[in-house]
């Protein structure tokens, strides 16, 4: 206990030196922890994305603003139904799923997404209401309500933002709803318009009944109105589909099926994109962040180690007389080395605590820099979104903008805290080898005679 007290007093005795070492070490360890968190998050995100890469091929009108399309500002003319109907007869295809998307054109509903003057989006109708499809200064405001027609008996549709649909109330469509005027509404849209199960929405001259409310965890995904595809085609006079998802029998058949599809629609009519192509398009920023964060983590740990070792060497050289006196009055090399090691451990652990705080405060901001994710949306082409493919594989963080698929969430987990303190102790132990070795070479008589 006396050794610990003496170690603390020695640290306080040179506050300037201790603070400098503490700050540099805290920044180094904090940055190392952030890099570790980014590396872990990007590794996890890559695993999730690659796990979703399957045997699917997506077909959309050429240059359509939808995710996975060309994003080049095409007119989004639906793929003719006659051509879509040909797909079920092609070999090596196990399933064909059609969807049709359009924008709500009535005046009864308001968007659940609002836009503040600071450039932030909110999932409610305040503080600033955005008219559907409005544009200010040539910049499209993301307030349009998407009406999506889906197969009542098919797989769950891919929503904007890539969230997973969960029914909060009511029911989903059944086979009996194939051409019925019924709808399932996202929670954000329902809240903004006070909709509930049983409410009716006017589309054209028809009354559409809300039979369910869902959530997806994504603002834009929850701002949608889903209906049976035949009902949407009838109400909006649409002949065809705006998205066709084709599932090949196996991975080896994907390219064969894609070639067949390109024979039906050439590149001027439709974009045919395989799941592997989507993965390559959207995983680049995450892969880069993963590699860079790993390098940054190693460099930060090396810097932290250098700081600890350099500070120990500096302290010992400045306190050589103290070491000589302690040995002259009977202190052993082990006792003196333990005291110096304890001082190093105290500073290192304290720096680790501050490093954890720094990672909590700035971890997400630095992660966003790695993946290009910001708070302001970016638009490419004529209404197209950057960062295509988000809706196919599921974006992180609820964003559908550039880098959103690489938008990762970092968190200081118990594992990270254990690693931080484990690293601090290891650094302190390694640094303690130097004073033990140096102290063993100090001869009290020579030190005192030279003073």
Number of C-alpha atoms within 10 A of each C-alpha: 6 8 15 14 12 14 21 16 12 15 18 13 11 11 11 11 14 15 15 12 19 22 16 17 29 25 21 24 31 29 26 28 28 30 28 23 25 31 25 17 22 28 16 14 23 20 11 13 19 16 10 16 17 15 21 24 23 22 26 27 27 26 24 26 24 26 21 27 27 23 22 17 17 20 12 19 18 20 23 14 13 10 12 19 12 11 18 14 8 11 13 16 19 13 14 17 19 21 21 25 22 17 15 21 16 13 10 10 19 22 28 29 28 21 20 13 8 8 10 11 20 16 20 22 19 15 12 14 16 21 18 22 15 13 13 7 5 7 12 15 18 20 22 23 26 22 22 24 24 26 22 20 15 14 9 13 21 18 23 25 29 25 26 17 19 14 17 13 15 14 15 20 21 12 12 9 19 18 17 17 21 23 28 26 27 28 30 29 27 27 19 18 16 11 20 19 17 13 15 17 18 13 17 11 7 11 13 19 19 24 19 25 27 23 20 23 18 25 26 28 29 29 30 27 23 24 30 26 26 24 21 24 21 12 14 16 10 21 16 22 25 24 22 21 18 24 22 23 16 13 15 11 15 23 15 13 24 19 12 14 22 16 10 14 19 12 14 10 18 26 21 24 20 23 22 18 14 22 19 11 14 24 21 16 21 26 18 15 25 25 14 15 24 19 15 19 23 14 16 22 20 15 18 25 22 15 19 26 21 13 17 22 15 12 16 17 12 11 10 17 18 14 21 19 16 16 20 15 9 9 13 14 19 13 15 19 21 19 21 23 22 20 23 26 22 18 22 26 22 17 25 27 17 19 26 24 15 18 24 16 11 13 23 19 14 18 25 21 12 21 24 17 24 16 12 12 18 16 16 15 15 16 18 23 24 20 25 24 28 31 21 23 22 24 27 20 18 20 24 29 26 24 27 29 32 33 29 23 17 23 16 16 10 9 8 17 15 11 14 21 18 14 19 27 18 15 22 25 15 14 24 23 14 18 24 18 12 15 19 15 10 16 14 19 12 11 16 14 7 8 6
